[in-house]
């Protein structure tokens, strides 16, 4: 079974963080979507280096090397 990722993406200032912090994360933790109570959670601000920031956060969740994760994201963004 392939892993899935739920991502909230919108322009700067659209309210992504507000949406997540206002209850979406809490609802997912409580199982609002089937199995979501078992999903690891990740809330990040991408900064000027979004791939590096994402790679670092994913590496922290998976005990992987951040540079390797960032390189894999860059190499295969559709995977």
N, C-alpha and C positions, 0 to 999 in steps of 0.2 A: 504494500500500500504506500503510495507516494505521500510525502508530507505536504501539507497545505499551509499557506500563509495568508492571514487576513491583514491587509494594510489599509490605513486611512491616508489618502493623499488629496491635497487641495492646495490652492495658492496660499501664500503667506497672508496671514490675517483673516483667513476664512473661518476659523474657529475649531480647527482640528483638535488642539489640546483641550479646549474647553469642552468639546463633545466627549472626549475620552475621560477627562477628569470629572465631568458632571454626572457620570453614571454608566457609560458604556463599558468601561473596564470592570466595574463592580458587577454589572449584569453578566458579563462573560465569565467572570470568576464563579458566579453563582450558577452557571450552566444554562444561560439564556439560549445558546445554540447547542445542539447536541454535542456532548463531549467537551464543550469549551471550558468546563471546570478543570480539565486536565491539561489545557494548553499552557505553555510557558508564556509569561507576559513580558512585553518589552515596550517601553515608552522612551523615545529618544528625540532629541533635537539634532538634526543632521549637521549643523554647523557649516563651515565653508568646505569641509571635506566629508560629504555625506557617505561615500562608500567606506571610508576609513571608520567613521562613527558607527555605521551599521555593522561592519565587520567586527569591530571591538565588542559591540553588544552581543552579537550572535556568538562570538567566541567565548564570552563570559558564560553564556547559557549552556554551551556544549563542551567546554573545556578544550577548545581548539586554539590554534595559534592565530591571533588576530590578523597578522599579515597574510597568512595563507587563506583565511576566510575572505578578506578583502580582495585578494588576487583572484579567487574563484568567482566572486560576485562580478568582478570586472571582466573575467574571461567568458563567463556564461551567464549573462544577466537574465536570460529566459529560463533558466533551470531552477 
